[in-house]
Amino acid sequence: MTKIDLTVYPDRLERTVKRARERNIIIPTFEQMLDPSKVPANIKEELKGIGLWDLHPRNLFRITWHNEPKPHGGLFGGLNYMEFPESLTGTPARIIALEGKWFPTGAHKVGAAFGCLVPRLVTGQFDPTQQKAVWPSTGNYCRGGAYDSALLACESIAILPEEMSQERFDWLASIAGEVIKTPGSESNVKEIFDKCWELRATGEDLMIFNQFDEFGNHLWHYYLTGKAIERMFNEIAGPKDSYWGVASATGSAGTIAAGDYLKKVFPGSHVVASEAVQCPTLLYNGFGAHRIEGIGDKHVPWIHNARNTDTVVAIDDNAVVNLARLFNEPEGHAHLVKSGVPEEIVEKLDLLGFSGISNVLSAIKAAKYYELSENDVIVTMLTDSMELYKSRLHEMQQEMGDYSEKQAAVDDARWLKGIETDHLEDLTYMGQKRIHNLKYYTWVEQQGKTYEEIQAQWYDPNYWTELQEQVPEIDEKIVEFNERVGLL
């Protein structure tokens, strides 16, 4: 029931193949994104002259966790990740994060968008010569979708809340065909859905790629982020270390799907879902507005596998905002170095955007609650970097004045070392089911999903696994498409 539809539409596919041939488009397989050593040598040679964010179709091959960490001409190497020492986190647990900055657009959501668009493109379900791709999002996903659309010669419409950071709008203005601002902030997701219904009613030939119910989002992270974490653990684990689990903001429930894969590889491992205290939907069935850009709220995404969620934590958005200054202001850096944090770690803290800070705090909170030791490894993701929030730092400086070392010490003590285990639920079976049942109000009552399918998500043991086994079939379609295009 969840399987991604791979029905081929021959007439549309023929037009799409012609467009790809005209625009010099070659599409990578999931396997090549997982293991870039399988990327053809001539494509690697081309990439040496292409910038990481350039609007060039070969950058489709840079949708991987294995990019060299450089803005221009990089090829592929090991995984990009950083480990946070106890001197920073206040816990002996090994907290390690994959770095999202080194994707095109500076955020890993470009991969999720690929996972949604490409299966429809290579089957002819989406026709770039006649249709527009609509990307509803609270930020990075619509950026990734607009970017992927540009690389794949598709017209795009990006939808996001009007209160998101200015960097997002400035960049989208040059990439997306159209940018639509919806009312509110990060947690105003329903307004995005409402705009999608308005667009459907216009009769324009559109295809809406809603990250909150698109299973390509789940599948890309299940396969690629999950396997990247497995590989990373095998690289860093000592003889006494054990993989404990993954912590991630729920957002659209794409990234957290990596936990589904990791539970198969490491039975008994944990999945920690996080959200903002100011909008505690999973934790307290609550609502509100918050400032942790990139995590979404006030509903449970359709693609969230609640049966695999073990813990829910909520992070105060005041912690994220204040730590953004601690991690990026000169006086914050000086304080951290003086307090014993290695300088090489301090210099890399700009790799944490707002959601990355929240993810690391979620891992710290879980590590404290479960009393993890120096042999327990908990993994998280840095979705993007502070490069996408520089305007926010400027706004905070304007509002609160210059940042002092005294304020840095306060923020470190209160929001980082002082983080407690409040606003946390260790989920029972019924706790998981409560979260799952919340989907009903958004998806069945408002968005046209069926009662039968929401029941199947919970009770059918094959519901998620049939989807997760589709990667080889999708890769076959991509290979067939590339062969018809004839550029390899």
C-alpha positions as CSV (number, residue, x, y, z in Angstrom):
1,M,0.0,0.0,0.0
2,T,2.9,2.4,0.7
3,K,4.9,1.4,-2.3
4,I,6.1,4.2,-4.6
5,D,4.2,3.9,-7.8
6,L,6.5,3.0,-10.7
7,T,3.9,2.7,-13.4
8,V,5.4,3.9,-16.7
9,Y,3.6,6.4,-18.9
10,P,5.3,5.9,-22.3
11,D,4.2,9.2,-24.1
12,R,5.3,11.4,-21.1
13,L,8.4,9.4,-20.6
14,E,9.4,9.9,-24.2
15,R,9.1,13.7,-23.8
16,T,11.1,13.5,-20.6
17,V,13.9,11.5,-22.2
18,K,14.1,14.0,-25.0
19,R,14.2,16.9,-22.5
20,A,17.0,15.2,-20.6
21,R,19.0,14.6,-23.8
22,E,18.6,18.3,-24.7
23,R,19.7,19.5,-21.3
24,N,22.6,17.1,-20.8
25,I,21.0,15.3,-17.8
26,I,22.3,12.1,-16.3
27,I,20.6,10.8,-13.1
28,P,22.5,9.0,-10.4
29,T,21.2,5.8,-8.9
30,F,20.6,5.4,-5.2
31,E,23.6,3.0,-5.2
32,Q,25.9,5.6,-6.7
33,M,24.8,8.2,-4.1
34,L,25.5,5.6,-1.4
35,D,28.9,4.6,-2.9
36,P,30.3,7.4,-5.2
37,S,33.2,5.1,-6.2
38,K,30.6,3.7,-8.7
39,V,30.2,7.1,-10.4
40,P,31.6,7.0,-13.9
41,A,35.1,8.5,-14.3
42,N,34.0,11.0,-16.9
43,I,31.4,12.5,-14.6
44,K,34.0,12.8,-11.8
45,E,36.3,14.6,-14.3
46,E,33.5,17.1,-15.1
47,L,32.8,17.7,-11.4
48,K,36.4,19.0,-10.9
49,G,35.3,22.2,-12.6
50,I,31.9,22.6,-11.0
51,G,31.1,24.4,-7.7
52,L,29.1,22.6,-5.0
53,W,26.1,24.9,-5.4
54,D,26.3,25.5,-9.2
55,L,23.2,25.0,-11.3
56,H,24.8,22.2,-13.3
57,P,23.1,18.8,-13.9
58,R,26.3,16.9,-12.9
59,N,25.7,18.2,-9.3
60,L,23.0,15.5,-9.1
61,F,25.9,13.2,-8.4
62,R,26.8,15.3,-5.4
63,I,23.6,14.4,-3.6
64,T,25.5,12.2,-1.2
65,W,27.0,12.2,2.3
66,H,30.4,11.6,0.7
67,N,31.3,14.9,-0.8
68,E,34.7,16.5,-0.2
69,P,34.1,19.4,2.2
70,K,35.0,22.1,-0.2
71,P,32.9,24.7,-2.1
72,H,34.3,24.1,-5.6
73,G,35.7,21.2,-7.6
74,G,35.5,18.6,-4.8
75,L,35.0,15.0,-5.6
76,F,34.2,12.2,-3.1
77,G,35.8,10.9,0.0
78,G,34.9,9.7,3.5
79,L,31.8,10.8,5.4
80,N,31.7,14.3,6.9
81,Y,31.0,14.1,10.6
82,M,32.1,15.6,13.9
83,E,32.1,14.2,17.5
84,F,31.2,16.5,20.4
85,P,33.4,16.1,23.5
86,E,32.2,15.9,27.0
87,S,33.8,19.3,27.6
88,L,31.1,20.7,25.4
89,T,28.1,18.4,26.0
90,G,28.5,17.7,29.7
91,T,27.9,14.0,29.1
92,P,30.4,11.1,28.6
93,A,28.3,9.6,25.8
94,R,29.8,9.7,22.4
95,I,27.6,12.1,20.5
96,I,28.4,12.2,16.8
97,A,26.7,14.1,13.9
98,L,26.7,13.8,10.2
99,E,27.4,17.2,8.5
100,G,24.7,18.4,6.1
101,K,26.5,21.6,4.9
102,W,28.4,19.7,2.2
103,F,25.4,18.9,0.0
104,P,24.4,21.2,-2.8
105,T,22.2,24.0,-1.3
106,G,24.1,23.5,2.0
107,A,21.4,21.1,3.4
108,H,20.7,17.4,3.1
109,K,17.0,18.0,2.2
110,V,18.2,18.1,-1.4
111,G,18.4,14.4,-1.1
112,A,14.9,14.0,0.2
113,A,13.6,16.1,-2.7
114,F,15.5,13.8,-5.2
115,G,13.9,10.8,-3.6
116,C,10.4,12.3,-4.3
117,L,10.9,13.7,-7.8
118,V,13.1,11.2,-9.6
119,P,10.9,8.0,-9.4
120,R,8.1,10.0,-11.1
121,L,10.4,11.6,-13.6
122,V,12.0,8.3,-14.8
123,T,8.6,6.7,-15.2
124,G,7.0,9.5,-17.1
125,Q,4.5,10.2,-14.3
126,F,5.9,13.7,-14.1
127,D,6.4,15.5,-17.4
128,P,8.8,18.4,-17.1
129,T,7.8,19.7,-20.5
130,Q,4.2,20.3,-19.4
131,Q,4.0,20.3,-15.6
132,K,5.3,22.3,-12.7
133,A,6.8,20.7,-9.5
134,V,5.3,22.2,-6.3
135,W,7.5,22.0,-3.2
136,P,5.6,22.8,0.1
137,S,8.0,23.2,3.0
138,T,9.1,25.0,6.1
139,G,12.4,25.8,4.5
140,N,15.2,23.5,3.3
141,Y,13.0,21.0,1.5
142,C,11.6,23.5,-0.9
143,R,15.1,24.9,-1.5
144,G,16.2,21.3,-2.3
145,G,13.2,20.7,-4.5
146,A,13.7,24.0,-6.5
147,Y,17.4,23.1,-6.9
148,D,16.7,19.6,-8.1
149,S,14.0,20.9,-10.4
150,A,16.5,23.3,-11.9
151,L,19.1,20.6,-12.5
152,L,16.4,18.3,-14.0
153,A,15.0,21.1,-16.3
154,C,11.6,21.3,-14.4
155,E,9.7,24.4,-13.6
156,S,9.1,24.8,-9.9
157,I,6.9,26.5,-7.3
158,A,8.3,26.8,-3.7
159,I,6.0,27.3,-0.8
160,L,7.2,28.3,2.7
161,P,6.2,30.4,5.7
162,E,6.8,34.1,5.4
163,E,8.8,34.3,8.7
164,M,11.6,32.0,7.6
165,S,15.1,33.4,7.4
166,Q,15.8,35.9,4.6
167,E,18.6,33.8,3.2
168,R,16.1,31.2,2.1
169,F,14.0,33.8,0.2
170,D,17.0,35.5,-1.4
171,W,18.4,32.2,-2.8
172,L,15.0,30.9,-3.9
173,A,14.3,34.1,-5.9
174,S,17.0,33.1,-8.3
175,I,16.2,29.4,-8.5
176,A,12.5,28.7,-8.2
177,G,10.1,29.7,-11.0
178,E,7.7,31.1,-8.3
179,V,8.0,31.6,-4.5
180,I,4.8,31.7,-2.4
181,K,4.9,32.9,1.2
182,T,2.3,31.6,3.5
183,P,1.2,33.1,6.8
184,G,3.1,32.4,10.0
185,S,6.4,30.8,11.1
186,E,8.0,27.4,11.2
187,S,5.1,25.7,12.9
188,N,2.4,26.9,10.6
189,V,2.3,23.8,8.4
190,K,-1.5,23.7,7.8
191,E,-1.3,27.0,6.0
192,I,1.2,25.4,3.6
193,F,-1.3,22.5,3.0
194,D,-4.1,25.0,2.4
195,K,-2.1,26.7,-0.3
196,C,-1.6,23.4,-2.0
197,W,-5.4,22.9,-2.1
198,E,-5.7,26.3,-3.6
199,L,-3.2,25.5,-6.3
200,R,-5.0,22.3,-7.1
201,A,-8.2,24.2,-7.6
202,T,-6.7,26.4,-10.2
203,G,-6.7,23.6,-12.7
204,E,-3.0,24.3,-13.6
205,D,-1.0,21.2,-14.5
206,L,0.9,20.7,-11.3
207,M,2.4,17.9,-9.3
208,I,2.7,18.5,-5.6
209,F,5.6,16.9,-3.8
210,N,4.5,17.2,-0.2
211,Q,7.4,16.1,2.0
212,F,5.1,15.2,4.9
213,D,3.4,12.5,2.9
214,E,5.9,11.6,0.2
215,F,7.4,8.2,0.8
216,G,10.4,9.0,-1.4
217,N,11.4,11.3,1.5
218,H,11.3,8.3,3.9
219,L,13.1,6.0,1.5
220,W,16.0,8.3,0.6
221,H,16.9,8.7,4.3
222,Y,16.1,5.1,5.2
223,Y,18.6,3.9,2.6
224,L,21.2,6.6,2.3
225,T,21.3,8.3,5.7
226,G,20.7,5.0,7.6
227,K,23.6,3.3,5.7
228,A,25.8,6.4,6.2
229,I,25.3,6.2,9.9
230,E,26.0,2.5,9.9
231,R,29.3,3.1,8.0
232,M,30.2,6.0,10.3
233,F,29.7,3.9,13.4
234,N,31.9,1.1,12.0
235,E,34.6,3.7,11.3
236,I,34.7,5.2,14.8
237,A,33.7,2.4,17.1
238,G,36.2,1.1,19.5
239,P,36.2,-2.6,20.8
240,K,33.9,-1.6,23.7
241,D,31.6,0.8,21.9
242,S,28.0,0.0,21.1
243,Y,25.6,1.8,18.9
244,W,22.8,3.2,21.1
245,G,20.6,5.1,18.7
246,V,19.8,8.2,16.7
247,A,18.2,11.5,17.7
248,S,16.4,13.7,15.2
249,A,13.8,16.4,15.0
250,T,10.7,14.9,13.5
251,G,10.2,17.7,10.9
252,S,8.7,15.9,7.9
253,A,9.8,12.5,9.4
254,G,12.2,12.0,6.5
255,T,15.6,12.1,8.4
256,I,14.2,10.1,11.3
257,A,13.5,7.2,8.9
258,A,17.2,6.4,9.1
259,G,16.3,4.9,12.5
260,D,14.1,2.3,10.8
261,Y,17.1,1.0,8.9
262,L,19.4,1.1,12.0
263,K,17.0,-0.9,14.1
264,K,17.4,-3.7,11.6
265,V,21.2,-3.5,11.7
266,F,21.4,-2.9,15.5
267,P,18.4,-4.7,17.1
268,G,17.4,-3.0,20.3
269,S,18.7,0.4,19.2
270,H,16.7,3.6,19.9
271,V,15.0,6.3,17.9
272,V,14.6,9.7,19.7
273,A,12.2,12.2,18.1
274,S,12.4,15.8,19.1
275,E,10.4,19.0,18.7
276,A,10.1,22.4,20.3
277,V,8.8,22.9,23.9
278,Q,6.9,25.9,22.5
279,C,5.0,23.5,20.1
280,P,4.9,20.1,21.9
281,T,2.7,18.1,19.5
282,L,4.1,14.6,20.0
283,L,4.8,15.1,23.7
284,Y,1.7,16.8,25.0
285,N,-0.7,16.9,22.0
286,G,0.1,20.6,22.1
287,F,0.5,23.5,19.7
288,G,2.1,26.9,19.4
289,A,4.9,28.7,17.5
290,H,8.6,28.4,17.8
291,R,11.9,29.6,16.3
292,I,13.8,26.4,15.5
293,E,13.7,26.7,11.7
294,G,13.6,23.4,9.8
295,I,11.6,21.1,12.1
296,G,7.9,21.7,11.4
297,D,5.1,21.1,13.9
298,K,1.4,20.9,14.9
299,H,0.9,17.6,13.2
300,V,2.3,14.2,12.8
301,P,3.7,13.6,9.3
302,W,2.0,10.8,7.4
303,I,5.4,9.1,6.7
304,H,6.4,9.0,10.4
305,N,6.6,5.4,11.5
306,A,5.5,5.9,15.1
307,R,6.0,2.2,16.1
308,N,9.7,2.7,15.7
309,T,9.9,5.8,17.9
310,D,11.1,5.0,21.4
311,T,11.5,8.5,23.0
312,V,10.2,12.0,22.5
313,V,12.0,15.0,23.8
314,A,11.2,18.7,23.5
315,I,13.9,21.4,23.2
316,D,13.4,25.0,24.3
317,D,13.8,27.3,21.4
318,N,15.5,29.8,23.7
319,A,18.3,27.3,24.1
320,V,18.7,27.1,20.3
321,V,18.7,30.8,19.8
322,N,21.2,31.6,22.6
323,L,23.5,28.7,21.7
324,A,23.6,30.0,18.1
325,R,25.3,33.1,19.5
326,L,27.6,31.1,21.8
327,F,28.7,28.9,18.9
328,N,29.3,31.8,16.4
329,E,30.3,34.9,18.3
330,P,34.0,35.6,19.0
331,E,33.3,36.0,22.7
332,G,31.4,32.7,22.7
333,H,34.4,31.0,21.1
334,A,36.7,32.5,23.6
335,H,34.6,31.3,26.5
336,L,34.4,27.7,25.2
337,V,38.1,27.4,24.6
338,K,38.8,28.8,28.0
339,S,36.4,26.2,29.5
340,G,38.3,23.3,27.9
341,V,36.6,22.7,24.6
342,P,39.2,21.8,22.0
343,E,39.8,24.8,19.6
344,E,39.4,22.6,16.5
345,I,35.8,21.7,17.7
346,V,35.0,25.4,18.5
347,E,36.1,26.4,15.0
348,K,33.6,24.0,13.5
349,L,30.5,24.9,15.5
350,D,29.3,27.1,12.6
351,L,28.4,23.7,11.0
352,L,25.3,23.7,13.3
353,G,22.3,25.5,12.0
354,F,19.3,26.0,14.2
355,S,17.9,22.5,13.7
356,G,21.4,21.0,14.1
357,I,21.7,22.7,17.5
358,S,18.4,21.3,18.4
359,N,19.4,17.8,17.3
360,V,22.6,17.9,19.3
361,L,20.6,19.1,22.4
362,S,18.2,16.2,21.9
363,A,21.0,13.7,21.8
364,I,22.4,15.3,25.0
365,K,19.1,15.1,26.8
366,A,18.6,11.5,25.8
367,A,22.2,10.6,26.9
368,K,21.5,12.2,30.3
369,Y,18.1,10.5,30.8
370,Y,19.4,7.1,29.9
371,E,22.7,7.6,31.7
372,L,24.8,6.7,28.7
373,S,28.4,6.0,29.2
374,E,31.6,6.7,27.2
375,N,31.0,3.5,25.3
376,D,27.5,4.4,24.1
377,V,27.3,6.0,20.7
378,I,24.3,8.3,19.8
379,V,24.2,9.8,16.4
380,T,22.4,12.9,15.1
381,M,22.4,15.1,12.0
382,L,23.4,18.7,11.2
383,T,20.7,19.3,8.6
384,D,22.4,22.6,7.5
385,S,24.8,25.2,8.8
386,M,24.8,28.7,10.2
387,E,25.5,29.9,6.7
388,L,21.7,29.9,6.2
389,Y,21.0,31.9,9.4
390,K,23.5,34.8,9.3
391,S,20.6,37.2,9.1
392,R,19.2,35.8,12.4
393,L,22.6,36.5,14.1
394,H,22.4,40.0,12.8
395,E,18.9,40.4,14.1
396,M,19.9,39.1,17.5
397,Q,22.8,41.5,17.7
398,Q,20.5,44.4,16.8
399,E,17.9,43.3,19.4
400,M,20.2,42.3,22.3
401,G,23.4,44.2,21.7
402,D,26.9,42.9,21.5
403,Y,27.7,39.5,22.9
404,S,29.9,39.4,25.9
405,E,32.0,36.6,27.5
406,K,29.8,36.9,30.6
407,Q,26.7,36.2,28.5
408,A,28.6,33.3,26.9
409,A,29.2,31.8,30.3
410,V,25.6,32.2,31.2
411,D,24.4,30.6,28.0
412,D,26.8,27.7,28.3
413,A,25.8,27.0,31.9
414,R,22.1,27.4,31.4
415,W,21.3,26.1,27.9
416,L,24.1,23.6,27.3
417,K,25.7,22.2,30.5
418,G,22.5,22.8,32.4
419,I,20.2,21.0,30.0
420,E,17.9,18.7,32.0
421,T,15.8,15.6,31.3
422,D,12.4,17.4,31.6
423,H,10.0,17.4,28.7
424,L,10.9,13.8,27.8
425,E,8.7,10.7,27.4
426,D,10.1,7.2,27.3
427,L,7.4,5.8,25.1
428,T,5.3,2.7,25.9
429,Y,3.3,0.8,23.3
430,M,0.3,3.0,24.0
431,G,2.5,6.1,23.9
432,Q,3.6,5.2,20.4
433,K,0.0,4.5,19.4
434,R,-1.1,7.8,20.8
435,I,1.3,9.6,18.5
436,H,0.2,7.5,15.5
437,N,-3.4,8.2,16.2
438,L,-2.8,12.0,16.0
439,K,-2.3,11.5,12.2
440,Y,-6.0,11.0,11.8
441,Y,-7.0,14.6,12.3
442,T,-4.6,16.0,9.8
443,W,-4.4,13.3,7.2
444,V,-7.8,11.5,7.1
445,E,-10.0,14.4,8.1
446,Q,-8.2,17.2,6.2
447,Q,-5.9,15.7,3.5
448,G,-7.8,12.9,1.9
449,K,-6.0,9.8,3.3
450,T,-8.2,6.8,4.2
451,Y,-9.1,5.1,7.5
452,E,-8.0,1.8,6.0
453,E,-4.5,3.0,5.3
454,I,-3.9,4.7,8.7
455,Q,-4.9,1.4,10.2
456,A,-2.5,-0.5,7.9
457,Q,0.4,1.8,9.0
458,W,0.0,0.5,12.5
459,Y,-1.2,-3.1,12.1
460,D,0.2,-4.4,8.7
461,P,3.8,-5.7,9.3
462,N,4.5,-5.3,5.6
463,Y,3.4,-1.7,5.3
464,W,6.8,-0.1,5.8
465,T,9.1,-3.0,4.6
466,E,7.5,-3.2,1.1
467,L,8.5,0.4,0.6
468,Q,11.9,0.0,2.0
469,E,12.7,-2.8,-0.4
470,Q,12.0,-0.7,-3.5
471,V,15.5,0.8,-4.0
472,P,16.7,-1.8,-6.5
473,E,13.6,-1.4,-8.6
474,I,13.9,2.4,-8.6
475,D,17.6,2.1,-9.6
476,E,16.6,-0.2,-12.5
477,K,14.3,2.5,-13.8
478,I,17.0,5.2,-13.4
479,V,19.5,3.0,-15.4
480,E,16.9,2.4,-18.1
481,F,16.2,6.1,-18.3
482,N,19.8,7.0,-18.7
483,E,20.3,4.4,-21.4
484,R,17.4,5.9,-23.4
485,V,18.8,9.4,-22.9
486,G,22.1,8.0,-24.3
487,L,24.6,10.4,-22.7
488,L,26.6,7.9,-20.7
